[in-house]
Amino acid sequence: MRTAFVVAGASLRRMLRDRTALFFLVILPVVIIAVIGSVVQNPGGFRIGVLAGQTSGSGLVTSLVDELKTVGPVHTMADETDARTALRRGELDAVVLIPSGLDSQLLDGREVRIPVLAGGAESTQSAVRSAVSAAVARHAERVQAAAFAARWTGTSIAQQLPRATAVQLVTPRIAISTENVATGSNYLPLGFSYSAPTMLVLFVFINALAGGASIVQTRQLGIYQRARAAPIRTGSLVLGETLCYLTFALLQSVLIVAVGALLFGVSWGNPPAAAVLIGTWALVGTGAGMLSGAFFRTPDQASAIGPVIGIAFAMLGGCMWPLEIVPHAVRVLGHLTPHAWAVDAWITLLSRGGNIVDIAPQLAVLAGFAVAMLGLAAIVHQRQLTA
């Protein structure tokens, strides 16, 4: 056993001296997590467009725009044509067409209709209309309160509007909180909680496949044959390389977990379940690396073909997009890869609040993949070293 640890240490030091390997181990995963997490994160509201020409120099219009800012980011548009174009391109979720002369109409006590253009899916249109309507309703409260006070005091709406605004600000409102208690989500949370676990699955597997080049190079240099001239058993050499790849996979996993938690605020779910899942996936990556070293004939093949295989498996397994959005046949095909089972387990942990019992089926399948790959790799390596 001591010999296996010595072999593992020597192989790991050789791998970590490779600057290219360090780039793929440390820098690239962090960059990809940041980029994908930023792209798929929930913006926290709807993107609202308001025509710029209808907002300048108008007190009530300005206050209406301020209310719309509570719905989401507000973008002023040059004209209606630009606004409709942005809406059609998906750059905006809605466009509020504030009518000209809004101030005078409201101050005269007349009814005003505010058209809202919405795009996207029907559910999005309904949600954005409700959000905009709520913002307009809050604005209308002040005007209606000012109009009521003006009728009773014999003054104008404009005179009572500041008082109505002040009263609205200090009047307690009924707060409505929403809690999603659904436990059947088939999607990872948006943002970095999506990119961090999927990139952990992706990079541990890819780097293990590419790292098989180290075993191929060691075999080509005759290091294994010279080691066998000493009183070192073949099993110790294979076990040493296995421990090396397991350590490598665990180091990258811990790095991604730490970066996700500390830099991007990712919650990894139930700690014991997450730890077991990470350890099991590290074993899957170890098996992939050992197979790569066993079957590729040259280091260049392992470095070039290995990542391609890893990316293809990741695409099929749901690391690039949710499997729920692909046809059923593709979903079934994806579950022929270990990636799909790992992503399913992360969905259970992060989206459904699951524990180790809830992901037991996925862990069992992943353990099966790991045992099969490690067993096959051990047999091939034993034959190569004793040939």
N, C-alpha and C positions, 0 to 999 in steps of 0.2 A: 504493500500500500504506500509505503514511503517513496518507493521508486515512482509510482504513479504521480504523486504530488510534485516530485522533482521534474518529471517530464511536463506536467501541466504548467508549472512555473516558467520553465524555459520556453515553452511554446507561447505562453501568454506574453512574456516579455518581448519575444520576437514580433508578435502581432502588434503590440502597442508601440513599437518603434517605427512602424509604418505610418508616415504622416497622412497618407491618403486614407488609411483606415481610421485614424483619429478624426479626420474631417467628417467621414460618414458616421462615426460613432457619436461625436459631440455637436458639431456645428450644424450640419444639414438637418438633423431631426428638429432642433430648436427653431431653425428658420422656417421649415415647413409647417410646424405646429403654429407658429405666429401668423404665417400667411393664410393658411386655410382657416384657422380660428377666427381671424379678422373678417374673412370673406363670408363665412357662413353664420356669423353671430347675428342674433336678433337685434335690430337697431333700436328697440325699445319704444317704438311708436310708428306712426305713419308719416310718410313724406308728403307734405302739403305744399302746393303751389298757389301763390296769390299774385294777382296782376299788380305790378308796381305802380302803374299809372293811376290806379284807383285807391292807393293808400297814402299818398303824399298829402301833408297838410291837413289831415282830418283826424280830429280827436277821437270820435267814436270808432272810426275805421281802425285807427292805431290800437285802441283797446281791444277791438275784435281780433286783430292779428295777434296781440299778446295772448288772448285766450286760445287761439289756434295753436300757439307754440306749446301749449300743454298737451296737445295731441301728438306732436312730433316735430321734427325739423321743418321750418317754414322757409320756402324759397320764393323770392320775388321774381316774377317773370316780366319780360318786356312787353309782350302782347299775347293775345289769346291763341294765335297760331303757334307761337313757341311753347305755350303751356300745353296745348293739345299734342304737339309733337313729343314733348317730354313725357307726357302721360302714355302715349302710344308706345314709346320706347321702353317703358317700365322704369323711367328715372323718377317718376312721381307716382304716388298712390291715389292722389286726388288733387283736383284744381278747384279752388273756391273763387267764383266769379262775383266779386263784390260789386254791386251796382253803383253807378255814378250817382252822386248826390245822396249818399246813404245818410250822412249827418242831418241834412235838412229834412229829409223824409221822416227820420226817427224823431227829431225835435218837434216836428209838426204833428206828431202822433199818428202818422200814417203807417199802414201795414207795408212791410218790405219783404220781398222774396229773394233769397240768396241761392242762386244755382250752384250745384256742386257736380263736377264731372269726376267720375271714378272709373278706374280701369282694373285689369287683372281678373282673377277668378270671382265668381259670384259671391262666394263667402267673404272675400276681401272687400268687395264693393259694399256689402251690407255692413261689415265691421267699420269701415272708414266713414260711411254715412252716419252711423250711430255716434262715432267719436266726434265728428264735425258738428252734428246736431247738438250734442251735449255742450260743446264749446260755445256754439251760437246761443243756446238756451241760457247759459250762465251770463252771457253778455246782455241778452234780452231782459234778464231779471233786473238788472240795474236800470235799464231804460223804463221798464214798466213801473218799478218802484218810484222812480223820479216823476213819471207821469201821474201816478196816483197822488203823490205828495203835492204836485203842482195844482191839481184840481181842488184839493182841500185847502190849500193856502192862497190860491189865487195868483200864484207866481208861474214862471215858465219852467219847462222841463230842463232847460239848460242851467237854470239856477239851482234846481234840486238835484241835478245829476251828481255833483261832488259829494253831497251828503249821502245819497243812495249808494255810491261806491264805497264810502267809508263804512256805512252800516253793513254792507255785504261782506267786507273784509273781516269784520269782527263777529259776524253772526255764525254760531256753530252750525256745521253741516252734518248731515247723516253720512257716515263713512260706510262704504260697502267694500268688503274684502272678499277676494276670490281665492279659493284654494283648490288646486287640481288634485283630486284624490284617485284619479284613474290609474290603474296598475297594469294596463294592457298596452302601453306604448311600445311600438316596434321601431322607434327611432331614438338615436342618441340625442342628448340635449344639444342645442345649438351653441356655436362659439367654440371656445377652447376645450370645453367638455366633449366636443365632437372630435376635434383634431388630435388631441393628446392621446386618447386610448387607441384610435385607429392608426396613428403614426407609430405608437409603441408596437402594435401588431406588425405593421409593415416593416419597420427598420430592423427589429430584432431578427426577423426571418431573412430579409435581404442581406444584411451584414453577415449573418451566419453562412449563407450560401456563398457569398463572395469570399468570406474568410477561409473557405475550403481550399483556396489557392495555397495557403500556408502548408497544409498537409501534403498537397501535391508536390510543392517545392521541396519539402523535407524528404519525401520519398525519392524524388529525382536526384537529390544530392547524395543519396546513399546513407543518410544519417541513421535511418532505422536499421539498416543492415549492420552498420558499425556498432550501434547500441546492442544489437542482438549478439554480437561477438562477446560482449560482457555478460555476466550472469543476470540478464534482464529478460523476464518472460515477455512473450508477445502480448499477453493479456494486460500487462502493466503499461505497455506502450499505448495500447488502445484506450485503456481506462484513463491514462494521463491526458491524451488528446481530448477525450470526452469531458473531463473535468475542466480543461482549458476553455473549451467552447461554452460550457455551462457558465463558467465564471464571466466570460465575455458577454454572454447574453444577459446575465443578471446585472452586470455593471451598466449596460446600456439601459435596461429596464429601470433601474434605480435612478439613473440620470434623468430619464424622461419623466418619471413620476415626480422627482424633486423639482425639475424645471416647471412642469405643469402646475404643481401646487404653489410654489413660491413666486414664480413670475406671472403666471396666468390665472391663479386662483382656482385651479381645477380641484373639485372634490372627487376623490376616487371611490366613494361609496363605502360600504362596509369593510373596515380595515382587514380583518382576517380573511374574508372572501377575496378581496383584491390581492392580498399577499399570495394566497394559494393560486389564484388565477395567473398572476405574474410568474410565479415559480413554475407552474405547469407549462405556460407558454415558452418560458426559457428552455425547458426540456425539449419542446417541439423544435425550437430554433437550434438547439444542440444537435438533435437528430438530423436536421436539414444540413447543418454544417458538416457533420461527419459523412453524410451521404455525398455531399458535394466533393469532399476530399477523396472519397472512395471511387467515384465514377468518372470524374473529369480527369483527362490525361495530362493536361498542361495547366499551369497557373493562369495563363491568359484565358483559357476556356472558363475556368471557375469565376474569374473576375468579370468576364464579359457576359457569359450566358446565365450565370447564377442570378444576378439582379433582374434580368429579363423574366426569368421564371418566377422570381419573387413578386414582381410587379403584376404579372399576369394572374397569379394566385390572389393577390390583394384586390385586384379589380373584380375577379369572380366572387371573392369572399366578402365584399361589402366595405372595404377600407376606403374606397374612393367615393362611393355613393351608397345610400341605403338599399338593401336588397328588396325592401318593400316596394320600390318604384320600378323594379324590373319584372319582366314576365315570369310566370311560375316556373317554366322550364329552366330559365337562367338561374332562378333561385335554387332549384334543386341541384343544378350543376355546381353552383357555388358552394353548396354544402358538401361537395366532394373534397373540398380543401379545408384544412384546419382553420384558416382565417375566418370563415363564416361562423364557425362555432365559437371562436374567441370573441368576435364582435357581438354575437348573440349574448354571450355571458356579460360583456360590458354593458349592453343595453339593459339587461336584467338588473345589474348593480346600480347603474347611474340613472336610468329612467324609471325604474320600477321600485327602487329601494330594496332590492333583494339581498339575501344573505348567502352563505355558503351552501345551504341546503337547496336554495332556489337554482343555483348554477351547477348543482351536482351532475345533471345529465351532460352539460357542456364540458365539464371537467373530465368526466369519464371518457367522452369521445376524444378530447385532446390528449388525455393520457394514453389512449389507444394509439393515436397517431405517433406520439413520442416513443412508445415501446416498439412499435413496428419499425420506425425509421432507425432507432438506435440499434435494434436487434439486427436489421439487415446490414447496417453500416459495420457493426462489429464482425459479422460473418465475412463480409467482403474484405475488411482490413486484415482479419486473421489470415485469410487465404493469400492476400498480397504479400504480407510480411513473411509468410512461411514458404512462399513459392521459390 
